[in-house]
Amino acid sequence: MGPLQGVKVVDMTTVLMGPYATQMLGDYGADVIKIESLDGDVTRQIGPTRHSGMGPVFLNANRSKRSICLDLKKDAGREAVLRLIANADVLVYNVRPQAMQRLRLGYDDVAAINPRLIYAGVFGFGQDGPYAAKAAYDDLIQGGSALAALMARGGDGTPRYVPNALVDRIVGLAAVGAILASLVHRDRTGVGTRVDIPMFETMAGFVLGDHLGGLTYEPPLDQGGYARHLARDPRPYKTSDGYICVIVYNDKQWDNFLTAIARDDLRSDPRFATFAGRMANIDDVYAELARIIAERSTADWIKLLDDADVPALPMHDLVSILGDPHLSATNFFPVVDHPSEGKIRSMRAAATWSTTPVETTRLAPQLGEQSEEILREAGFSREEIAALVRDGVTNATTPEKE
C-alpha cells in the first residue's frame, strides 16, 4: 500500500516535528518503527484521554507506525537499535546531534554498519554556526525567524506566537521532502547520506520569502514586510450574522466583485482600479471591503461570491470544520475503531495518487505494542528477548516458544 511500500524507517523522534514527518512517511506506505523510551513519547500525556498514554496529540501524529520500547542508555538497547538500523533505509532523529554522538549513534557509527542508510536529523540549528548546540522549540523559532514580530506589526503592536505548532509542522514537511530526495539520490548512486534539516534556517527562508521585501536589495529599498499581510484588516470579515473569509485579489476578481455588488463607482477610483493601486492603498481597500461585507449575511455572501467566482470560504471554528461539506464529501475525518481507544476521529492523508492507494492501515500504537514483533523480525531469539526484558531494556513480552 502506498508509494513508499518497502521502505523501512527507524523513527527516533519525539513530540511533534519528527513524529509528524515520520507519520507522513508511514501514511505513504513506509514501514515506520517508532523507538520510544520505557516512559514513552511525552505527547502521549497531552490532552484529554480515555486511557493514560493515548492522548490526542500522540494519536494524530503517530498513526502508520509500530512502537518498540528500548532504553538507549544501556548498551543492550543501543545494540538492539543498531540491529534495526542494519537493514533500514532511513533513520530519523530530532534530538541535538551532540546527543546522538553521546549515544554512540552518530552518522559515522551507523554508516559503518549500513552505508546505504539515509541519516536524517531534524533539530534546531545548522551545525556550522554559533547556535549549533542550542536547544530549540517551536515558540523560540517563531520568535527568532521574525514571525512573532510580524504578528505585532500586523496587529496591536504586541508580539505574539501563532496558536499552532507551525514551525514543527513546516519543518516536518521540509524533512519529508529532504528524506525523499535523499532516497532518490541513494537509489541512483547506491550510497546513503547524512541530511540535516535545521528549524531556524528552514523557517527563516519560509518567513522571509514573503517579507524580505526591499531588504532583498543592497542598499535596502525599505525595512521589509509584505504590505498586504501586514495591513490593518487582513482578517475574516464580519458579516451581518457571522464571519467570512474573502480574497478579492486580481483584476478579474475585482471586476466580478464590483459587478456583483453594483459598485461601478469604485472602478474609477485609482485606489481600486488597478492591482498596483490596491497594493499601494491596501489599508483603504480592506477597510472598504469590511464596510461592504458587513451589509449581508454569511450565506448570502457565500452564494454571491461563488456565483461571481471570487474566492471565499466560511470561517470555521474547531467544531464547525468537522461538518464542512467538502471535507465531509471527501471523508477527510473518518471515524475509526482504535484497538484500545474505541471510536476516534482520524484524518486522511491529503495527497492522493492515481496508481497506488494511500489508506491508513495502522492506527497510533500503544507504548511498545510491537516490541516483541519488531525484535523477532530483527533476528532476536527468545533467549535474547528474555534478557532484554529482564535487564529493563524493553517492555516486550517474551515469546513462549520459538
Buried (B, 14 or more C-beta within 10 A) or exposed (E): BBBBEEBBBBBBBBBBBBBBBBBBBBBBBBBBBBBBBBEBBEBBBBEEBEEEBBBBBBBBBBBBBBBBBBBBEBEBBBEBBBBBBBBBBBBBBBBBBEBBEEBEBBBEBBBEEBEBBBBBBBBBBBBEEEBBEEEBBBBBBBBBBBBBBBBEBBEEEEBBBBEEBBBBBBBBBBBBEBBBEBBEBBEEEEEBBBBBBBBBBBBBEBBBEBBBBEBEEEEEEEEBBBBBEBBEBBBBBBBEEBBBEBBBEEEEBBBBBBEBBEBEEBEEBEBBBEEEBBEEBBBBBBBBBBEBBEEBEBEBBBEBBEEBEBEBBBBBEEEEEEEBEEBEEEEBBEEBEBEEBEEBEBEBBEEEEEEEEBEBEBBBBBBBBBBBBBBBBBEBEBEBBBBBBEEEBBBBEBBEEE
